[in-house]
Structure formats: C-alpha cells, structure tokens
Amino acid sequence: MPRQGDGSSDNGPFEATNNIIHGPDPVQDTKVPRADKTAELPPGINDKGLAIEGMNASAGSSQGIKKGPNVGQG
C-alpha cells in the first residue's frame, strides 16, 4: 500500500495542536500505594540450611567432557 511520503502513518498526518499532560499536580505523598499490604517474610528466611560453607549449591557446572577454564559455557 502506498504511503503519504511525509513520514506519517497510514492514519493520516497528525497535527500537534493540544498537548495533554497527565499528573501535573505535585506529589502529595511519596509512599507507594498499598505498601502496607505486603506479606510477611516466611519463617527461617535467613537460615543457612544444610549447605556446605563456601560450596556451590549446584550439582554440576555444565563443563561436559572437557575440563578446564577455557571450555564450557563460561
């Protein structure tokens, strides 16, 4: 379909005659609405669990058959 050639869309050239600004009033309160309705954190959120200190929790590292720093996905 041919275009108008003036850079506008197929809906026609638009003229900017009336700029509408949403929210021009100053902010009355900086608190996010419904911020007091968030759920409590589950119990034990800061527990360490049974992991070995300093070890990765993953069972593998995607190295495949080859080993070394220059292989795999890294």
OpenMM code with the backbone's topology and positions (N, CA, C; nanometers):
from openmm import Vec3, app, unit

residues = "MET PRO ARG GLN GLY ASP GLY SER SER ASP ASN GLY PRO PHE GLU ALA THR ASN ASN ILE ILE HIS GLY PRO ASP PRO VAL GLN ASP THR LYS VAL PRO ARG ALA ASP LYS THR ALA GLU LEU PRO PRO GLY ILE ASN ASP LYS GLY LEU ALA ILE GLU GLY MET ASN ALA SER ALA GLY SER SER GLN GLY ILE LYS LYS GLY PRO ASN VAL GLY GLN GLY".split()
positions = [
    Vec3(0.0836, -0.1165, 0.0000),
    Vec3(0.0000, 0.0000, 0.0000),
    Vec3(0.0894, 0.1247, 0.0000),
    Vec3(0.0622, 0.2194, -0.0853),
    Vec3(0.1457, 0.3388, -0.0923),
    Vec3(0.1332, 0.4234, 0.0346),
    Vec3(0.2403, 0.4911, 0.0684),
    Vec3(0.2412, 0.5794, 0.1858),
    Vec3(0.2281, 0.7239, 0.1397),
    Vec3(0.2005, 0.8118, 0.2369),
    Vec3(0.1845, 0.9532, 0.2024),
    Vec3(0.3165, 1.0180, 0.1638),
    Vec3(0.4282, 0.9648, 0.2151),
    Vec3(0.5564, 1.0234, 0.1832),
    Vec3(0.5990, 1.1354, 0.2752),
    Vec3(0.5147, 1.1684, 0.3732),
    Vec3(0.5503, 1.2769, 0.4644),
    Vec3(0.5970, 1.2268, 0.6006),
    Vec3(0.6178, 1.0955, 0.6149),
    Vec3(0.6657, 1.0401, 0.7403),
    Vec3(0.5563, 1.0039, 0.8381),
    Vec3(0.4315, 1.0272, 0.8020),
    Vec3(0.3223, 0.9945, 0.8929),
    Vec3(0.2763, 0.8511, 0.8695),
    Vec3(0.1878, 0.8037, 0.9539),
    Vec3(0.1366, 0.6674, 0.9391),
    Vec3(0.0231, 0.6648, 0.8379),
    Vec3(-0.0359, 0.5468, 0.8198),
    Vec3(-0.1471, 0.5334, 0.7256),
    Vec3(-0.2730, 0.6038, 0.7743),
    Vec3(-0.2765, 0.6404, 0.9021),
    Vec3(-0.3963, 0.7045, 0.9566),
    Vec3(-0.3994, 0.8531, 0.9272),
    Vec3(-0.3010, 0.9020, 0.8588),
    Vec3(-0.3028, 1.0411, 0.8178),
    Vec3(-0.2018, 1.1246, 0.8929),
    Vec3(-0.1699, 1.2411, 0.8409),
    Vec3(-0.0776, 1.3298, 0.9122),
    Vec3(-0.1472, 1.3895, 1.0343),
    Vec3(-0.0792, 1.3854, 1.1486),
    Vec3(-0.1367, 1.4381, 1.2711),
    Vec3(-0.0764, 1.5745, 1.2998),
    Vec3(-0.1606, 1.6636, 1.3476),
    Vec3(-0.1136, 1.7960, 1.3847),
    Vec3(-0.1126, 1.8070, 1.5368),
    Vec3(-0.0009, 1.8465, 1.5936),
    Vec3(0.0098, 1.8632, 1.7378),
    Vec3(-0.0498, 1.9973, 1.7761),
    Vec3(-0.1757, 1.9966, 1.8161),
    Vec3(-0.2428, 2.1216, 1.8496),
    Vec3(-0.2692, 2.1357, 1.9989),
    Vec3(-0.2935, 2.0243, 2.0699),
    Vec3(-0.3283, 2.0306, 2.2101),
    Vec3(-0.2508, 1.9230, 2.2855),
    Vec3(-0.1494, 1.9625, 2.3611),
    Vec3(-0.0716, 1.8670, 2.4391),
    Vec3(-0.1388, 1.8460, 2.5740),
    Vec3(-0.1693, 1.7202, 2.6055),
    Vec3(-0.2327, 1.6874, 2.7323),
    Vec3(-0.1280, 1.6256, 2.8234),
    Vec3(-0.1135, 1.6782, 2.9427),
    Vec3(-0.0166, 1.6278, 3.0387),
    Vec3(-0.0933, 1.5593, 3.1511),
    Vec3(-0.0561, 1.4349, 3.1774),
    Vec3(-0.1208, 1.3601, 3.2845),
    Vec3(-0.0391, 1.3754, 3.4113),
    Vec3(-0.1075, 1.4051, 3.5216),
    Vec3(-0.0405, 1.4146, 3.6508),
    Vec3(0.0391, 1.5406, 3.6727),
    Vec3(-0.0114, 1.6593, 3.6372),
    Vec3(0.0682, 1.7812, 3.6567),
    Vec3(0.0711, 1.8272, 3.8021),
    Vec3(-0.0151, 1.7719, 3.8895),
    Vec3(-0.0193, 1.8144, 4.0284),
    Vec3(0.1058, 1.7682, 4.1025),
    Vec3(0.1471, 1.8410, 4.2034),
    Vec3(0.2635, 1.7964, 4.2817),
    Vec3(0.2304, 1.6683, 4.3585),
    Vec3(0.3320, 1.5894, 4.3869),
    Vec3(0.3122, 1.4631, 4.4581),
    Vec3(0.2763, 1.4937, 4.6025),
    Vec3(0.1613, 1.4414, 4.6484),
    Vec3(0.1169, 1.4658, 4.7848),
    Vec3(0.1884, 1.3746, 4.8835),
    Vec3(0.2106, 1.2474, 4.8448),
    Vec3(0.2710, 1.1500, 4.9345),
    Vec3(0.3688, 1.0659, 4.8540),
    Vec3(0.4897, 1.0469, 4.9067),
    Vec3(0.5898, 0.9697, 4.8336),
    Vec3(0.5771, 0.8204, 4.8600),
    Vec3(0.4847, 0.7784, 4.9448),
    Vec3(0.4664, 0.6373, 4.9773),
    Vec3(0.3922, 0.5670, 4.8629),
    Vec3(0.4372, 0.4477, 4.8290),
    Vec3(0.3739, 0.3698, 4.7233),
    Vec3(0.2379, 0.3204, 4.7727),
    Vec3(0.1330, 0.3318, 4.6915),
    Vec3(0.0039, 0.2815, 4.7352),
    Vec3(0.0102, 0.1316, 4.7654),
    Vec3(-0.0600, 0.0897, 4.8660),
    Vec3(-0.0707, -0.0496, 4.9104),
    Vec3(0.0612, -0.1044, 4.9645),
    Vec3(0.1546, -0.0201, 5.0015),
    Vec3(0.2829, -0.0676, 5.0528),
    Vec3(0.2661, -0.1386, 5.1868),
    Vec3(0.1619, -0.1062, 5.2608),
    Vec3(0.1392, -0.1696, 5.3903),
    Vec3(0.0738, -0.3072, 5.3763),
    Vec3(0.0344, -0.3456, 5.2578),
    Vec3(-0.0353, -0.4723, 5.2388),
    Vec3(0.0566, -0.5856, 5.1923),
    Vec3(0.1866, -0.5681, 5.2013),
    Vec3(0.2776, -0.6738, 5.1592),
    Vec3(0.2799, -0.7848, 5.2645),
    Vec3(0.3050, -0.9059, 5.2192),
    Vec3(0.3067, -1.0217, 5.3089),
    Vec3(0.4354, -1.0253, 5.3907),
    Vec3(0.4262, -1.0886, 5.5058),
    Vec3(0.5444, -1.1070, 5.5894),
    Vec3(0.6383, -1.2075, 5.5241),
    Vec3(0.7673, -1.1984, 5.5532),
    Vec3(0.8628, -1.2963, 5.5025),
    Vec3(0.8408, -1.4294, 5.5734),
    Vec3(0.8654, -1.5399, 5.5038),
    Vec3(0.8433, -1.6702, 5.5659),
    Vec3(0.9422, -1.6941, 5.6797),
    Vec3(0.9037, -1.7771, 5.7768),
    Vec3(0.9966, -1.8045, 5.8864),
    Vec3(1.1178, -1.8815, 5.8350),
    Vec3(1.2331, -1.8534, 5.8918),
    Vec3(1.3552, -1.9218, 5.8520),
    Vec3(1.4172, -1.8698, 5.7249),
    Vec3(1.3811, -1.7500, 5.6831),
    Vec3(1.4329, -1.6950, 5.5575),
    Vec3(1.5839, -1.6743, 5.5650),
    Vec3(1.6389, -1.6524, 5.6834),
    Vec3(1.7828, -1.6273, 5.6975),
    Vec3(1.8604, -1.7484, 5.7447),
    Vec3(1.7952, -1.8644, 5.7534),
    Vec3(1.8655, -1.9855, 5.7949),
    Vec3(1.9633, -2.0292, 5.6865),
    Vec3(2.0761, -2.0870, 5.7264),
    Vec3(2.1770, -2.1315, 5.6298),
    Vec3(2.1409, -2.2658, 5.5666),
    Vec3(2.0659, -2.3497, 5.6372),
    Vec3(2.0307, -2.4795, 5.5822),
    Vec3(2.1435, -2.5797, 5.5967),
    Vec3(2.1454, -2.6821, 5.5105),
    Vec3(2.2438, -2.7891, 5.5212),
    Vec3(2.3564, -2.7759, 5.4196),
    Vec3(2.3683, -2.6611, 5.3564),
    Vec3(2.4728, -2.6427, 5.2560),
    Vec3(2.6103, -2.6361, 5.3209),
    Vec3(2.7107, -2.6822, 5.2483),
    Vec3(2.8486, -2.6743, 5.2965),
    Vec3(2.8980, -2.5325, 5.2734),
    Vec3(2.9548, -2.4741, 5.3766),
    Vec3(3.0009, -2.3351, 5.3697),
    Vec3(3.1038, -2.3160, 5.2585),
    Vec3(3.0810, -2.2190, 5.1693),
    Vec3(3.1748, -2.1875, 5.0631),
    Vec3(3.1602, -2.2716, 4.9374),
    Vec3(3.0668, -2.3661, 4.9360),
    Vec3(3.0486, -2.4522, 4.8189),
    Vec3(2.9285, -2.4049, 4.7367),
    Vec3(2.9330, -2.4325, 4.6078),
    Vec3(2.8232, -2.4027, 4.5187),
    Vec3(2.7089, -2.5004, 4.5449),
    Vec3(2.5850, -2.4539, 4.5351),
    Vec3(2.4703, -2.5396, 4.5605),
    Vec3(2.4364, -2.6272, 4.4407),
    Vec3(2.4978, -2.6043, 4.3264),
    Vec3(2.4688, -2.6794, 4.2054),
    Vec3(2.5405, -2.8141, 4.2073),
    Vec3(2.4796, -2.9113, 4.1391),
    Vec3(2.5406, -3.0439, 4.1321),
    Vec3(2.6439, -3.0525, 4.0200),
    Vec3(2.6368, -2.9653, 3.9225),
    Vec3(2.7307, -2.9700, 3.8101),
    Vec3(2.7608, -2.8312, 3.7605),
    Vec3(2.8550, -2.8224, 3.6688),
    Vec3(2.8910, -2.6903, 3.6196),
    Vec3(2.8874, -2.6809, 3.4683),
    Vec3(2.8177, -2.7692, 3.4021),
    Vec3(2.7986, -2.7633, 3.2574),
    Vec3(2.9297, -2.7693, 3.1809),
    Vec3(3.0272, -2.8423, 3.2291),
    Vec3(3.1552, -2.8497, 3.1602),
    Vec3(3.1566, -2.9575, 3.0530),
    Vec3(3.0699, -3.0548, 3.0635),
    Vec3(3.0713, -3.1619, 2.9654),
    Vec3(3.1905, -3.2529, 2.9848),
    Vec3(3.2464, -3.3050, 2.8759),
    Vec3(3.3571, -3.3996, 2.8840),
    Vec3(3.4888, -3.3285, 2.9112),
    Vec3(3.5106, -3.2152, 2.8469),
    Vec3(3.6370, -3.1428, 2.8633),
    Vec3(3.6384, -3.0691, 2.9961),
    Vec3(3.7545, -3.0528, 3.0525),
    Vec3(3.7720, -2.9817, 3.1785),
    Vec3(3.8678, -2.8648, 3.1582),
    Vec3(3.8537, -2.7646, 3.2396),
    Vec3(3.9466, -2.6529, 3.2333),
    Vec3(3.8759, -2.5194, 3.2237),
    Vec3(3.9494, -2.4094, 3.2326),
    Vec3(3.8880, -2.2767, 3.2338),
    Vec3(3.8416, -2.2289, 3.0961),
    Vec3(3.8897, -2.2882, 2.9872),
    Vec3(3.8565, -2.2394, 2.8531),
    Vec3(3.7527, -2.3248, 2.7821),
    Vec3(3.6741, -2.4036, 2.8562),
    Vec3(3.5715, -2.4874, 2.7954),
    Vec3(3.4385, -2.4628, 2.8652),
    Vec3(3.3328, -2.5106, 2.8074),
    Vec3(3.2006, -2.4961, 2.8672),
    Vec3(3.1329, -2.3689, 2.8217),
    Vec3(3.0386, -2.3241, 2.9022),
    Vec3(2.9569, -2.2083, 2.8660),
    Vec3(3.0136, -2.0774, 2.9182),
    Vec3(3.1199, -2.0813, 2.9935),
    Vec3(3.1730, -1.9594, 3.0558),
    Vec3(3.2552, -1.8814, 2.9627),
] * unit.nanometer
topology = app.Topology()
chain = topology.addChain("A")
for resn in residues:
    res = topology.addResidue(resn, chain)
    for name in ("N", "CA", "C"):
        topology.addAtom(name, app.Element.getBySymbol(name[0]), res)
